[in-house]
Amino acid sequence: MLERIILVSKTPSAGARIGPDFVPCGAIIRTSTEPLTGAWISTGAHCAELIEGSPAGLDGIIGMLPVVRQGQHHRLVLREEIDSRGFGGWHTAYSGEATYVDRQIRAFLVDDFGPLSRDDAARRLSELIVQLVLAQTET
């Protein structure tokens, strides 16, 4: 069985104190011995990581969040079963300062999804990450 999760985080501000165990956005799957795949997006202020793998591997990532993201606002916004992996490895889907992308991530940190339900907003964020990776591989 495979599952997919999405984690969102507020990026530490410049000069913020972070501990020696801190793992930045985009690097969290390197902390697992399980085979994980997925993609991440970052806007400088916020990031989201879509991670695919076994339930045990994802439980390990979720369990270490308080240590690797100390003091950093983070949330698990989606966990669902999937039939197959959507990614063959680990991808940077987007890194930039687009307001639209930032708003999609920040919504989960402030619980403001507009007219969408939380689940619909999570699926929209998942689809955004997938489409950003696909746009890179099609060019």
HELIX and SHEET records of a PDB file:
HELIX    1   1 ILE A   28  THR A   31  5                                   4    
HELIX    2   2 PRO A   55  VAL A   68  1                                  14    
HELIX    3   3 THR A   99  VAL A  110  1                                  12    
HELIX    4   4 ARG A  118  THR A  137  1                                  20    
SHEET    1   A 5 HIS A  74  ILE A  82  0                                        
SHEET    2   A 5 LEU A   2  LYS A  10 -1                                        
SHEET    3   A 5 HIS A  46  GLY A  53 -1                                        
SHEET    4   A 5 THR A  37  SER A  42 -1                                        
SHEET    5   A 5 TRP A  90  SER A  95  1                                        
END                                                                             
